[in-house]
Amino acid sequence: MKWPTGWDIEDAVRWTLDADAIVLLPEINARLDRQFQSLDELVAALKNTSEQTGGLKANYMAHEDIAGAMRKSQLCVQRVELLLEAVTRAVLGEFDHFEHLELDTVRSRDSITVCRFSA
């Protein structure tokens, strides 16, 4: 399974957070003792590998804090479930009639089927 063009794993996390951003961003800020003004700022920090400049890429505890906040939002949990269902369906090759997966005809070959997550 491929992410949408231009996405990394952090963008998938953002997609799940978008379900309830108004509630989740303040909760994440409190847990991380940060003041992100938007999910864009949070995602930039998640992609940043330098802890000296506030990067969270390798900060396992920050990841756990974010996951803990996500668990508190039913809307976010539902998005996470959709994302995990997409991964499962892609692995099983059962992506027909699932709105969050589309066949990537350019990358697919006779021996392998590639599908792309669709947010």
C-alpha angles and dihedrals in degrees: 000000000000127000119237113281110286095017129124126185089273089061089055089053089050090052089056092047091049088071090074106005095147090062099032103048095061090045092051091046090053094047093047096037089234135124106225108174094199144008087255089064092047092049091048088054091047090054094045113099096193113091087188089068096041097272118163100187094111098025102116094182091054089052090052091048091051091048089050091054091047091055090060093062118073090197091055093045089053090053091049089051090053091050092049091046088054091052091047094048091047092052092047093044091237101126101124113120094011112124096212097057130062131180113255099216092181095059099032119098136182090270099041137036117209122196130185128222112243117203 
